Amino acid sequence: MKDFEHLISVWQGQPKQEQLSVDEVLKQVKKGIRGITNQLYWGIVAMTAVLVLTFIILFFFVFQSWLTYVGIFTMLVTMMLYAMMIIRNYRILNKRDATLNPNEYLQHLKQYQKNRAKTTGWFYYIYLLLISAGLSLYFVEILQNASTLYKTGVYSITIIWFLFLTFFYKKRIFKNEEEKLNLMIDRLERLQGQFE
């Protein structure tokens, strides 16, 4: 009996979780989503600019080798696919309002996070592989008359850049977004728990 009373006193002595303000949580969630959508928006703007530049190079410059055209076309198609994925993610996050139905929004956010993690993981590597292949084919003709030192420098910088994107940038960017999504989901779940 003494153990039971001790257990009850320990249980009652636990600090109660503070009640979250609905307005404050929804404001924080909207701010977090706005941060992610702003990042996606500027990604769309940058990708559009690079697509336009690649399109101009493909259709208004004359190259001798068909490999150069294959390389540019590979990069163009890959960037178009990536741009469509960014636009899709932007629209998914931007079209729903957390204030209308927080429970439905929470489920939607969890589903988005799951799909984003799955898609981003494999697509990012395919994207880098195809861009690398396209750039390599493009450089065959462009660097044809360059000195060996210049070719080595260009290829080295390109390889270092892709390694940086693969092993540092990807982890940092996607980890940051994942943390923001986890924080928003946690807040919405805590808010939902208050009303159950």
N, C-alpha and C positions, 0 to 999 in steps of 0.2 A: 504494500500500500504506500510505503514511504517513497519507493521508486516511482510509482505512478504520480504522486503529488509533486515529486521533483521534476518529472517529465512535463507535467502541466505548467509548473512555474517557469521552466525553461522555454516552453512553447509560447506562453503568454509574454515572456520577456523579450521575445524576438521583435526587432524593430519593424513596424508596419511600413510597407512600401508607400511612399507618398503618392497621393492622388495626382494624376496628371490632368492638366487643364486641356479640355477638348480643343479650344481655340488655339492654344499654344502649340499643341502637338500638330494640328493641321497646318498651322503657319510654318512650323519647322519642316514638315514633310513637303509642303509646297516649295519652300526655299531650297530644299535638297533636290527636288525634281527639277526646279528651275536651273540649278547649277549644272545638273547632268544634261538637260536639254540645251542649255547655252553652249556647253562643250560640243555636243552633237551638231548644233547649228553652225558653229565655226568650222567644224570638220566638214560639213556639207559645203560651205563657202570655199574652203581651201581645195576640196576635191573637185569642185566645179571649175575653179581656176586652172588646176592641173589638167583636168579633162579637156578644157578648151585649148590650152597650150599643146597638149599631145595631139589633139585633132588637127590643129593648124600645122604642126610638124608633119603629120601623116599625109595630109592632102595638099599642102602647098610647098613642100620641099621635095626635091628630086634626088633620089638615091640610085646608086648603080646596082646594088645587090638586093635580091628579093628577100634575103635574110633580115635586112634592116626593116623592111616593111612588115615582115612577120613579127619581129621583135616589138615594133611600135604598136602593131595591132594587138598583140598579146597584152601589152601594158594597158592599152586603151580599154579592152574588154574587161580586164581584171579590175581596173579602177572604176568602171561603170558598175560592176557587180558590187564592189565595196561601197560605192556611193548609194546604190539602191538599198543596201543593208543599213547604212547610217540613216537614210531618210525613213526607212521603215521603223527603226528604233525611235527616231525622233517623233514620228507620228503616233506611235504606240504610247509613249510617255506624255505627249502633249495633248492628246484628245480626251483624256479622262480627268475628272475633277474629284479630288479627295473629299471635298465637302459634301458632295451629293450623297454618296453611300460609302462610308469608310470601310465597312466590312468587305464589300465587293471590290473596292479599290485595293485593299490588302491582298486579297486573293489574286487580283490582276497583277500586282507588283511582284508577288512571289512567283507567279508563272513567268513573268517577264524576266526575272532574275535567273530562273532555271534555264529558260531558252537562251538567254544572252550568254550565260556561262558555257553552255554546250556549243552554241554556234561560234562564238568568238574564239574558243579554244582551237578548233580545227581550221576554221576559215582564215584566221590570222596567218597561220603557217603556210597555207596554200597561197594566200595573197602574196606573202613575201617571196615564196618560191617562184610564182609566175612573174612577178615584177622583176626578180633577179634574172630569170631566164630571158625575159624581154629586153632588159637592159644589156645583158651579155650579147644578145644578137644585134642590138643596136650599136654597141661599141665596136663590133667587128669591123664595120665599114668606117665609122667615124674616126677610129683610132688607127686606121690602116697605115697612114703615112706618118704617124707620130713616132717619136723616138722611143726606144725601149724603156728608158727611164720614165718618160711621161706616161706610157702605157702602164708600167708597174705602179706608178703613183695613183693613177685614176682607178685601176682595179683594186689597189690596196685600200684606198679611201672608201670605195664602194663596198668592199667586203666588211671593213670596220663599221661602216654605217649600218649595214644589214645585221651584223652581230649585235650592235648597240640596240637596234630596234627589236631584235629577237629576245635578247637576254636581260635587258635593263628596262627599256621603255615600256614594253608590253606588260611586264609584271607591275611596274609602277602605276601605269594608267589604269589597268583593269583592277588592280588591287584597291586603288583609290575609289573607283566607281563601286566596287563590291562592298567596301566599307560603308559608303554612303547609303547604298541600298539596304544593307543589313541594319544600319542605324534607324532608317525610316521604318523598316518592317518591324523592328523591335518596339519602336514607339507605338506603332499602330496596334501591335499585339497586346502591349501593356494597356493601351486605351480600351481595347476590346475586352480585355480581362476585367476591367473595372465595372463593366456593365453586365457581366454575366452573373 
